[in-house]
Amino acid sequence: MTFPASQSKSRRGCWTHAQPGQIIASRTMRDLVVGSGLTFDEQGEMKASGLPGALQYFAVTGAPPGL
């Protein structure tokens, strides 16, 4: 899978905020999975090059059984 340069840079920015074994998600991703049973903890904000303002990011902290 390949991403345009602007998307690739913002994704790499998320990776630098994740701890080993941790899954990081954007606010958009969190909003898209409402009702799935996944739970999230807010981790802060980061600046993504090429995008205005700061982006919130979240750690995935739980999933329903069997997911």
C-alpha beads as a LAMMPS data file, in Angstrom:
LAMMPS data file: protein, C-alpha beads

67 atoms
66 bonds

1 atom types
1 bond types

-500.0 500.0 xlo xhi
-500.0 500.0 ylo yhi
-500.0 500.0 zlo zhi

Masses

1 110.0

Atoms # bond

1 1 1 0.000 0.000 0.000
2 1 1 1.348 3.450 -0.858
3 1 1 0.227 6.865 0.291
4 1 1 0.700 10.326 -1.190
5 1 1 3.629 12.157 0.390
6 1 1 1.425 14.388 2.570
7 1 1 -0.474 11.392 4.008
8 1 1 2.714 9.403 4.470
9 1 1 4.312 12.200 6.506
10 1 1 1.315 12.544 8.811
11 1 1 1.206 8.758 9.339
12 1 1 4.913 8.661 10.204
13 1 1 4.242 11.393 12.762
14 1 1 1.776 9.108 14.553
15 1 1 4.276 6.269 14.658
16 1 1 6.776 8.365 16.600
17 1 1 4.151 8.863 19.349
18 1 1 3.290 5.164 19.790
19 1 1 4.875 3.012 22.474
20 1 1 5.851 -0.598 21.682
21 1 1 2.659 -2.633 21.253
22 1 1 0.449 0.467 21.289
23 1 1 -2.011 1.329 18.516
24 1 1 -2.461 5.031 17.744
25 1 1 -5.498 6.380 15.912
26 1 1 -6.534 9.790 14.641
27 1 1 -9.734 11.520 15.734
28 1 1 -11.190 10.686 12.315
29 1 1 -10.526 6.976 12.799
30 1 1 -11.986 7.084 16.301
31 1 1 -15.102 8.794 14.948
32 1 1 -15.472 6.260 12.116
33 1 1 -15.567 3.255 14.466
34 1 1 -18.208 4.580 16.896
35 1 1 -20.344 1.655 18.048
36 1 1 -17.637 -0.927 17.331
37 1 1 -16.807 -1.451 21.002
38 1 1 -13.263 -0.122 20.633
39 1 1 -12.191 2.242 23.412
40 1 1 -9.688 5.084 23.156
41 1 1 -7.664 7.339 25.468
42 1 1 -6.677 10.797 24.277
43 1 1 -2.888 11.051 23.982
44 1 1 -2.436 14.653 22.920
45 1 1 -1.888 16.647 19.779
46 1 1 0.723 16.719 17.082
47 1 1 1.574 18.936 14.166
48 1 1 1.472 17.237 10.762
49 1 1 3.479 18.906 8.027
50 1 1 1.313 20.249 5.250
51 1 1 -1.834 20.336 7.388
52 1 1 -3.092 23.395 9.266
53 1 1 -3.331 23.254 13.045
54 1 1 -2.725 20.387 15.423
55 1 1 -4.210 16.898 15.117
56 1 1 -5.537 14.987 18.111
57 1 1 -4.394 11.405 18.455
58 1 1 -5.651 8.561 20.628
59 1 1 -4.414 5.204 21.902
60 1 1 -6.668 2.200 21.334
61 1 1 -7.166 0.847 24.862
62 1 1 -9.744 -1.883 24.476
63 1 1 -11.673 -4.049 22.070
64 1 1 -14.741 -6.250 22.409
65 1 1 -14.102 -9.995 22.846
66 1 1 -13.385 -11.759 19.579
67 1 1 -12.204 -8.664 17.713

Bonds

1 1 1 2
2 1 2 3
3 1 3 4
4 1 4 5
5 1 5 6
6 1 6 7
7 1 7 8
8 1 8 9
9 1 9 10
10 1 10 11
11 1 11 12
12 1 12 13
13 1 13 14
14 1 14 15
15 1 15 16
16 1 16 17
17 1 17 18
18 1 18 19
19 1 19 20
20 1 20 21
21 1 21 22
22 1 22 23
23 1 23 24
24 1 24 25
25 1 25 26
26 1 26 27
27 1 27 28
28 1 28 29
29 1 29 30
30 1 30 31
31 1 31 32
32 1 32 33
33 1 33 34
34 1 34 35
35 1 35 36
36 1 36 37
37 1 37 38
38 1 38 39
39 1 39 40
40 1 40 41
41 1 41 42
42 1 42 43
43 1 43 44
44 1 44 45
45 1 45 46
46 1 46 47
47 1 47 48
48 1 48 49
49 1 49 50
50 1 50 51
51 1 51 52
52 1 52 53
53 1 53 54
54 1 54 55
55 1 55 56
56 1 56 57
57 1 57 58
58 1 58 59
59 1 59 60
60 1 60 61
61 1 61 62
62 1 62 63
63 1 63 64
64 1 64 65
65 1 65 66
66 1 66 67
